[in-house]
Amino acid sequence: MLLKRALIAAVMLASSGLAVAQNPRFTIFAGYSYGNTPYGPGNRSNLNGWEASVEGIHFKPWLTLVADGSAHYGWNSFPISCVTVPVCTPAIPNVRAKEYTLLGGPQISRNRGNLRPFVHVLGGATRVNLATPGFFASSTKWTVAGGGGVDYKWRGPFSIRVQADYLRTNLFGLTQNMLRASTGLVLRF
């Protein structure tokens, strides 16, 4: 009886693999990303990095679930108080910023010839590390994001993507309104 069930399960897995090969189920995106955000009062940071996403669960042909990750790096003005360092200075030092974001949520898309426009609403978390000699601070908070973009079918399973997102965080007890723009390659299989 156990051998029969194992054989049935193997046949079902093999046939589902053939069905996936005939109808692409996964979309993978990877590319360059630019972010613009303030971590403290005052100036905004221009950050450069990468973004990657995977679409894999299809609720409807036009509705998918997306997992999205990004990392941005750059410099930011951040106030250091007398509590965090032994010497109080009026200057706001330039600190190295490293931001990591992991999001997920629904995405709506439609194929229109060679174009595939999409919009999504995502939620997750962001972690930021700020460091300069003698100072380190980090914060991890929930993040919500909304945005969209368009894929242009290039060759075979490859497309070129351009997208923009608005991310809202509350790092270091302050609210950040981040703008993120990304471009790169998409692979569908």
Phi and psi in degrees as GROMACS dihedral restraints (atoms count N, CA, C in turn):
[ dihedral_restraints ]
;  ai    aj    ak    al  type     phi  dphi    fc
    3     4     5     6     1   -65.0    20    10
    4     5     6     7     1   -39.9    20    10
    6     7     8     9     1   -64.4    20    10
    7     8     9    10     1   -39.1    20    10
    9    10    11    12     1   -63.3    20    10
   10    11    12    13     1   -43.5    20    10
   12    13    14    15     1   -64.4    20    10
   13    14    15    16     1   -40.8    20    10
   15    16    17    18     1   -64.0    20    10
   16    17    18    19     1   -39.7    20    10
   18    19    20    21     1   -66.1    20    10
   19    20    21    22     1   -42.6    20    10
   21    22    23    24     1   -62.3    20    10
   22    23    24    25     1   -42.6    20    10
   24    25    26    27     1   -63.5    20    10
   25    26    27    28     1   -40.6    20    10
   27    28    29    30     1   -64.7    20    10
   28    29    30    31     1   -42.3    20    10
   30    31    32    33     1   -63.8    20    10
   31    32    33    34     1   -41.4    20    10
   33    34    35    36     1   -65.1    20    10
   34    35    36    37     1   -42.0    20    10
   36    37    38    39     1   -64.6    20    10
   37    38    39    40     1   -41.4    20    10
   39    40    41    42     1   -65.2    20    10
   40    41    42    43     1   -42.3    20    10
   42    43    44    45     1   -70.6    20    10
   43    44    45    46     1   -32.2    20    10
   45    46    47    48     1   -68.6    20    10
   46    47    48    49     1   -32.7    20    10
   48    49    50    51     1   -64.2    20    10
   49    50    51    52     1   -38.0    20    10
   51    52    53    54     1   -66.6    20    10
   52    53    54    55     1   -38.6    20    10
   54    55    56    57     1   -64.6    20    10
   55    56    57    58     1   -40.3    20    10
   57    58    59    60     1   -66.0    20    10
   58    59    60    61     1   -37.3    20    10
   60    61    62    63     1   -63.6    20    10
   61    62    63    64     1   -32.0    20    10
   63    64    65    66     1   -81.8    20    10
   64    65    66    67     1   -27.2    20    10
   66    67    68    69     1  -128.5    20    10
   67    68    69    70     1   103.3    20    10
   69    70    71    72     1   -54.2    20    10
   70    71    72    73     1   132.9    20    10
   72    73    74    75     1  -116.1    20    10
   73    74    75    76     1   -16.7    20    10
   75    76    77    78     1  -119.3    20    10
   76    77    78    79     1   141.5    20    10
   78    79    80    81     1  -126.7    20    10
   79    80    81    82     1   123.8    20    10
   81    82    83    84     1  -118.4    20    10
   82    83    84    85     1   131.1    20    10
   84    85    86    87     1  -121.5    20    10
   85    86    87    88     1   139.6    20    10
   87    88    89    90     1  -149.0    20    10
   88    89    90    91     1   137.1    20    10
   90    91    92    93     1  -178.2    20    10
   91    92    93    94     1  -174.0    20    10
   93    94    95    96     1   -75.1    20    10
   94    95    96    97     1   145.9    20    10
   96    97    98    99     1  -138.8    20    10
   97    98    99   100     1   140.1    20    10
   99   100   101   102     1  -116.3    20    10
  100   101   102   103     1   133.0    20    10
  102   103   104   105     1  -125.8    20    10
  103   104   105   106     1   146.6    20    10
  105   106   107   108     1  -134.1    20    10
  106   107   108   109     1   115.5    20    10
  108   109   110   111     1  -154.7    20    10
  109   110   111   112     1   154.2    20    10
  111   112   113   114     1  -102.5    20    10
  112   113   114   115     1   135.9    20    10
  114   115   116   117     1   -97.6    20    10
  115   116   117   118     1   -22.6    20    10
  117   118   119   120     1  -134.3    20    10
  118   119   120   121     1  -180.0    20    10
  120   121   122   123     1   -66.7    20    10
  121   122   123   124     1   141.6    20    10
  123   124   125   126     1   111.3    20    10
  124   125   126   127     1  -129.8    20    10
  126   127   128   129     1   -66.8    20    10
  127   128   129   130     1   152.1    20    10
  129   130   131   132     1   -95.7    20    10
  130   131   132   133     1   151.5    20    10
  132   133   134   135     1   -98.5    20    10
  133   134   135   136     1   141.8    20    10
  135   136   137   138     1  -100.6    20    10
  136   137   138   139     1   112.7    20    10
  138   139   140   141     1  -114.8    20    10
  139   140   141   142     1   144.4    20    10
  141   142   143   144     1  -121.4    20    10
  142   143   144   145     1   148.0    20    10
  144   145   146   147     1  -179.0    20    10
  145   146   147   148     1  -142.2    20    10
  147   148   149   150     1  -137.8    20    10
  148   149   150   151     1   160.7    20    10
  150   151   152   153     1  -140.4    20    10
  151   152   153   154     1   144.0    20    10
  153   154   155   156     1  -142.1    20    10
  154   155   156   157     1   145.8    20    10
  156   157   158   159     1  -146.5    20    10
  157   158   159   160     1   157.3    20    10
  159   160   161   162     1  -133.6    20    10
  160   161   162   163     1   129.1    20    10
  162   163   164   165     1  -109.1    20    10
  163   164   165   166     1   128.5    20    10
  165   166   167   168     1  -146.3    20    10
  166   167   168   169     1   -26.9    20    10
  168   169   170   171     1  -101.7    20    10
  169   170   171   172     1   117.9    20    10
  171   172   173   174     1  -103.9    20    10
  172   173   174   175     1   113.9    20    10
  174   175   176   177     1   -82.2    20    10
  175   176   177   178     1   -38.2    20    10
  177   178   179   180     1  -141.2    20    10
  178   179   180   181     1   167.5    20    10
  180   181   182   183     1   -59.4    20    10
  181   182   183   184     1   -25.8    20    10
  183   184   185   186     1  -105.2    20    10
  184   185   186   187     1    -3.0    20    10
  186   187   188   189     1  -125.3    20    10
  187   188   189   190     1   117.1    20    10
  189   190   191   192     1  -127.7    20    10
  190   191   192   193     1   164.8    20    10
  192   193   194   195     1  -101.5    20    10
  193   194   195   196     1   132.9    20    10
  195   196   197   198     1  -119.0    20    10
  196   197   198   199     1   136.7    20    10
  198   199   200   201     1  -111.8    20    10
  199   200   201   202     1   128.4    20    10
  201   202   203   204     1  -131.6    20    10
  202   203   204   205     1   133.1    20    10
  204   205   206   207     1  -132.4    20    10
  205   206   207   208     1   146.2    20    10
  207   208   209   210     1  -150.0    20    10
  208   209   210   211     1   159.1    20    10
  210   211   212   213     1  -139.8    20    10
  211   212   213   214     1   136.6    20    10
  213   214   215   216     1  -131.7    20    10
  214   215   216   217     1   144.0    20    10
  216   217   218   219     1  -134.2    20    10
  217   218   219   220     1   146.9    20    10
  219   220   221   222     1   170.7    20    10
  220   221   222   223     1  -161.7    20    10
  222   223   224   225     1  -116.3    20    10
  223   224   225   226     1   148.4    20    10
  225   226   227   228     1  -146.3    20    10
  226   227   228   229     1   146.5    20    10
  228   229   230   231     1   -81.7    20    10
  229   230   231   232     1   127.6    20    10
  231   232   233   234     1  -140.5    20    10
  232   233   234   235     1   127.0    20    10
  234   235   236   237     1   -72.5    20    10
  235   236   237   238     1   132.6    20    10
  237   238   239   240     1  -107.1    20    10
  238   239   240   241     1   122.5    20    10
  240   241   242   243     1   -87.5    20    10
  241   242   243   244     1   170.8    20    10
  243   244   245   246     1   -66.1    20    10
  244   245   246   247     1   -18.1    20    10
  246   247   248   249     1   -75.2    20    10
  247   248   249   250     1   -35.2    20    10
  249   250   251   252     1   -86.0    20    10
  250   251   252   253     1   -23.5    20    10
  252   253   254   255     1  -133.2    20    10
  253   254   255   256     1   152.8    20    10
  255   256   257   258     1   -70.8    20    10
  256   257   258   259     1   -18.9    20    10
  258   259   260   261     1  -113.3    20    10
  259   260   261   262     1   129.3    20    10
  261   262   263   264     1   -91.3    20    10
  262   263   264   265     1   127.2    20    10
  264   265   266   267     1  -130.0    20    10
  265   266   267   268     1   147.3    20    10
  267   268   269   270     1   -75.2    20    10
  268   269   270   271     1   -14.6    20    10
  270   271   272   273     1   -73.1    20    10
  271   272   273   274     1   146.0    20    10
  273   274   275   276     1  -103.5    20    10
  274   275   276   277     1   110.2    20    10
  276   277   278   279     1   -72.2    20    10
  277   278   279   280     1   160.5    20    10
  279   280   281   282     1   -89.1    20    10
  280   281   282   283     1   121.3    20    10
  282   283   284   285     1  -118.7    20    10
  283   284   285   286     1   152.4    20    10
  285   286   287   288     1   -77.7    20    10
  286   287   288   289     1   126.0    20    10
  288   289   290   291     1  -109.9    20    10
  289   290   291   292     1   133.8    20    10
  291   292   293   294     1  -128.9    20    10
  292   293   294   295     1   119.1    20    10
  294   295   296   297     1  -119.7    20    10
  295   296   297   298     1   130.6    20    10
  297   298   299   300     1  -124.0    20    10
  298   299   300   301     1   128.9    20    10
  300   301   302   303     1  -128.5    20    10
  301   302   303   304     1   136.4    20    10
  303   304   305   306     1  -130.0    20    10
  304   305   306   307     1   119.7    20    10
  306   307   308   309     1  -131.2    20    10
  307   308   309   310     1   162.3    20    10
  309   310   311   312     1  -158.0    20    10
  310   311   312   313     1   153.7    20    10
  312   313   314   315     1   165.6    20    10
  313   314   315   316     1  -174.7    20    10
  315   316   317   318     1   -80.6    20    10
  316   317   318   319     1   150.2    20    10
  318   319   320   321     1  -135.3    20    10
  319   320   321   322     1   135.9    20    10
  321   322   323   324     1  -109.6    20    10
  322   323   324   325     1   131.4    20    10
  324   325   326   327     1  -146.6    20    10
  325   326   327   328     1   156.3    20    10
  327   328   329   330     1  -139.2    20    10
  328   329   330   331     1   139.8    20    10
  330   331   332   333     1   -84.4    20    10
  331   332   333   334     1   129.6    20    10
  333   334   335   336     1  -130.6    20    10
  334   335   336   337     1    80.1    20    10
  336   337   338   339     1    68.5    20    10
  337   338   339   340     1  -123.2    20    10
  339   340   341   342     1   -83.0    20    10
  340   341   342   343     1    -6.8    20    10
  342   343   344   345     1  -104.2    20    10
  343   344   345   346     1   146.2    20    10
  345   346   347   348     1  -134.7    20    10
  346   347   348   349     1    88.5    20    10
  348   349   350   351     1   -74.4    20    10
  349   350   351   352     1   151.1    20    10
  351   352   353   354     1  -149.6    20    10
  352   353   354   355     1   155.8    20    10
  354   355   356   357     1  -134.8    20    10
  355   356   357   358     1   150.1    20    10
  357   358   359   360     1  -147.7    20    10
  358   359   360   361     1   156.9    20    10
  360   361   362   363     1  -125.5    20    10
  361   362   363   364     1   124.3    20    10
  363   364   365   366     1  -126.9    20    10
  364   365   366   367     1   154.1    20    10
  366   367   368   369     1  -139.8    20    10
  367   368   369   370     1   153.2    20    10
  369   370   371   372     1   171.3    20    10
  370   371   372   373     1  -138.8    20    10
  372   373   374   375     1  -140.2    20    10
  373   374   375   376     1   154.1    20    10
  375   376   377   378     1  -128.5    20    10
  376   377   378   379     1   137.8    20    10
  378   379   380   381     1  -122.2    20    10
  379   380   381   382     1   132.7    20    10
  381   382   383   384     1  -125.3    20    10
  382   383   384   385     1   133.6    20    10
  384   385   386   387     1  -115.1    20    10
  385   386   387   388     1   127.4    20    10
  387   388   389   390     1  -117.8    20    10
  388   389   390   391     1   130.5    20    10
  390   391   392   393     1  -146.2    20    10
  391   392   393   394     1   143.4    20    10
  393   394   395   396     1  -151.1    20    10
  394   395   396   397     1   162.2    20    10
  396   397   398   399     1   -53.3    20    10
  397   398   399   400     1   123.2    20    10
  399   400   401   402     1    85.8    20    10
  400   401   402   403     1     4.7    20    10
  402   403   404   405     1  -148.5    20    10
  403   404   405   406     1   136.3    20    10
  405   406   407   408     1  -147.3    20    10
  406   407   408   409     1   134.4    20    10
  408   409   410   411     1  -142.3    20    10
  409   410   411   412     1   145.5    20    10
  411   412   413   414     1  -142.2    20    10
  412   413   414   415     1   155.8    20    10
  414   415   416   417     1  -150.7    20    10
  415   416   417   418     1   139.6    20    10
  417   418   419   420     1  -128.4    20    10
  418   419   420   421     1   124.6    20    10
  420   421   422   423     1  -144.3    20    10
  421   422   423   424     1   164.4    20    10
  423   424   425   426     1   -65.6    20    10
  424   425   426   427     1   149.3    20    10
  426   427   428   429     1  -133.9    20    10
  427   428   429   430     1   140.7    20    10
  429   430   431   432     1  -119.9    20    10
  430   431   432   433     1   147.0    20    10
  432   433   434   435     1  -144.9    20    10
  433   434   435   436     1   152.2    20    10
  435   436   437   438     1  -146.4    20    10
  436   437   438   439     1   146.4    20    10
  438   439   440   441     1   173.3    20    10
  439   440   441   442     1  -161.7    20    10
  441   442   443   444     1  -177.7    20    10
  442   443   444   445     1  -172.1    20    10
  444   445   446   447     1   179.6    20    10
  445   446   447   448     1  -161.6    20    10
  447   448   449   450     1  -146.5    20    10
  448   449   450   451     1   140.8    20    10
  450   451   452   453     1  -105.5    20    10
  451   452   453   454     1   134.3    20    10
  453   454   455   456     1  -109.6    20    10
  454   455   456   457     1   118.8    20    10
  456   457   458   459     1   -65.1    20    10
  457   458   459   460     1   122.4    20    10
  459   460   461   462     1  -101.5    20    10
  460   461   462   463     1   -76.1    20    10
  462   463   464   465     1  -143.9    20    10
  463   464   465   466     1   131.4    20    10
  465   466   467   468     1    55.5    20    10
  466   467   468   469     1  -126.8    20    10
  468   469   470   471     1   -85.1    20    10
  469   470   471   472     1     4.0    20    10
  471   472   473   474     1   -97.2    20    10
  472   473   474   475     1   141.9    20    10
  474   475   476   477     1  -134.4    20    10
  475   476   477   478     1   163.9    20    10
  477   478   479   480     1  -111.0    20    10
  478   479   480   481     1   131.2    20    10
  480   481   482   483     1  -113.8    20    10
  481   482   483   484     1   141.5    20    10
  483   484   485   486     1  -129.0    20    10
  484   485   486   487     1   128.5    20    10
  486   487   488   489     1  -147.9    20    10
  487   488   489   490     1   159.1    20    10
  489   490   491   492     1  -140.2    20    10
  490   491   492   493     1   144.1    20    10
  492   493   494   495     1  -137.8    20    10
  493   494   495   496     1   152.1    20    10
  495   496   497   498     1  -108.8    20    10
  496   497   498   499     1   126.2    20    10
  498   499   500   501     1  -117.6    20    10
  499   500   501   502     1   134.3    20    10
  501   502   503   504     1  -116.5    20    10
  502   503   504   505     1   121.3    20    10
  504   505   506   507     1  -129.9    20    10
  505   506   507   508     1   173.2    20    10
  507   508   509   510     1  -137.4    20    10
  508   509   510   511     1    57.8    20    10
  510   511   512   513     1   -81.9    20    10
  511   512   513   514     1   145.8    20    10
  513   514   515   516     1    56.1    20    10
  514   515   516   517     1    27.6    20    10
  516   517   518   519     1    75.2    20    10
  517   518   519   520     1     8.3    20    10
  519   520   521   522     1  -120.2    20    10
  520   521   522   523     1   152.4    20    10
  522   523   524   525     1   -87.8    20    10
  523   524   525   526     1   131.6    20    10
  525   526   527   528     1  -114.5    20    10
  526   527   528   529     1   137.9    20    10
  528   529   530   531     1  -114.4    20    10
  529   530   531   532     1    98.3    20    10
  531   532   533   534     1   -97.5    20    10
  532   533   534   535     1   139.4    20    10
  534   535   536   537     1  -107.9    20    10
  535   536   537   538     1   132.1    20    10
  537   538   539   540     1  -129.5    20    10
  538   539   540   541     1   128.2    20    10
  540   541   542   543     1  -123.9    20    10
  541   542   543   544     1   136.5    20    10
  543   544   545   546     1  -138.7    20    10
  544   545   546   547     1   152.1    20    10
  546   547   548   549     1  -147.8    20    10
  547   548   549   550     1   148.6    20    10
  549   550   551   552     1   172.5    20    10
  550   551   552   553     1  -162.6    20    10
  552   553   554   555     1   -99.9    20    10
  553   554   555   556     1   145.9    20    10
  555   556   557   558     1  -118.1    20    10
  556   557   558   559     1   137.6    20    10
  558   559   560   561     1  -123.3    20    10
  559   560   561   562     1   127.1    20    10
  561   562   563   564     1  -113.6    20    10
  562   563   564   565     1   129.9    20    10
